[in-house]
């Protein structure tokens, strides 16, 4: 057996030109595909930037809402304190009015005889 390497026959000039043209077409197609991939990557990058801005805006709105909610809770606490103070004052005034009515009734009586007659 002969151990010498086998060589393919050399290409003819026409085959060599045809192969070079096919290589050029393939290289051109590869360049077009790379441009398309770059355009898609640019689109994805733009989408991600827009998403990041939207997320930042959402976070700012949530922060503002939390601040507003905290303010409302604080105001409700203050309102509760004011209502409690008002209730104490109202109860005190009611007690004083009841004491006054008791004295008034003791002095004038409970009868209605205070109407003016013509």
Protein Blocks (a to p, Z undefined) as FASTA:
>chain_A
ZZbdcddddddfklmmmmmmmmmmmmmmmmmmmmmmmmmmmmmmmmmmmmmmmmmmmmmm
mmmmmmmmmmmmmmmmmmmmmmmmmmmmmmmmmmmmmmmmmmmmmmnopafklbccZZ
